[in-house]
Structures are given as structure tokens and as C-alpha cells.
Amino acid sequence: MSQTALVLNAPGPLFETGSATHVGNVRDYNEDNLLARPEAGIWAVADGMGGHDAGDLASATVIEALRSIEPADSAAQLLMSCERRVVGANAALIDIGRGRGATIGTTVAVLLTHGAHFACVWSGDSRIYLVRDGAISLQSRDHSVVQDLIAAGQLSPAEARNAPGRNVITRAIGIDSHPELEIRDGVLRAGDVFVLCSDGLTAHVEDDEILEHVISVTPQQACDALIELTLSRGAADNVTIVVVRYMPDATTANRRDLWE
């Protein structure tokens, strides 16, 4: 599945979006879902928790909740709408899980934009990268057991790749009655490229390789090439990618919308 869009996001910034998702080489069905709504300033990736019941339902529930957000009048309104939709999806998944006697959870990584500002909102280990001035930086922080060990100095990033329990996450939507979202915000610059992805990509592809594949091609070409690279390396999980390039006009570049 892939799609591309070039959309004017009121009041003026132009975004080019590419997206792709694939079941991979091992799984029987795809538990990932994605959203690309440049006209509303919302992009998202959700990865249903492997090993749990109805991971595809979990990720679809969160994505459909985000899809219902209307274009906002302010950055603060957009962020509030995102948080409310995620909280609502969390409650729905807990209710479904209770009815089935099972845990139904999903990660979520969301990029929000309004005017010349952006916010990254996430729970779990789906990631958001920013490519700027020829360099790539991780905007999100994995909510996972191995990331906590890395932060504590008990595990190196290299060791984390093959560590037992490397896929165990510490936050997700649908797991707790009070979902925990982490937020990071900033000011957009012309030419910024954001990459949202499930861990099916980062399990096989290094950050510098992601940079190499997005820096000089269209967002859709980048998504398609990264999917092919992942498949060539085994694709042990579902893989989903959304790439967003920001191309502002002069009017928007002078706006100062705040997230709080």
C-alpha cells in the first residue's frame, strides 16, 4: 500500500507526503496502520502489538480516531484534539479487551503541524525522525525495556539490537486506563523532512541509511525504496513508513503559533 499527496495546509505551508506499508516476509497479516492528512496537519503510524490479540484492530482504532480530527484554528487546539482522540481510542480498546478477555494494544507516533510549528506525539517504539541540514535526528524516544537499559548505562545501542526482550515496550495505547503520551515540539524550517515508521523498519535499517534514502528523492520514492531495502534484509515484521517534506511560502514562514 502506498500513496502520495501534495497538499496546501491552511493557512499556507505546502507538504509533500509519501507513505507505504507492507506485511513483510514473515507475518501472515499486517497489524500496522497509517494516516496521512496534510490538509489537517496530521500524519501517524500505529503498530498493533505483536503477540497480543487483534493488533490490527488496535492500530486501526487509533488511526480512525485521529482521522476524525477537523482542521484546527490553532496549534493548541490541534494538539488537544489529538490527545482527546487518543484517550478515546484507548478507552475503546480497553472495553474491547475486557469483552474478549485479552489485551489489545498498539503503539502510535503522530506528527502535527500548524503554521510554522510542529509537534511529535507518541507512545511505544514507533519512531519519528527529522532530517534537516543533511543530518538525521530522532525526535521520539522509544518507550521500551532496552531503551530504559541504554539510558541507565546498562546496555549499549549495539548490544540492544540483539538483546533478549528488545521488542518489549513500556507504553502503548489500550494497555492502561491512563495512557501516557510523550510530546516534543519545535519550529519548522524550509526543507525539513519527517520520517514516521514502525519498528519493522528500524529493526533492519540504520538511521544513516534512512537519511541516505530520503535526502534527495521524493517522499514516495523514499518510502518505496526503504520498503524494498527492508524486504531484502528479511522483513521479520510488518513495516510502515510515512515521509513528509515541508515547503513553506513566505507568509507562513513568519507565523508564530504556539503549542501551549
Summary of the structure (lengths in Angstrom):
residues: 260
radius of gyration: 17.4
end to end distance: 35.7
largest distance: 54.3
contacts: 942
relative contact order: 0.22
helix: 32%
strand: 30%
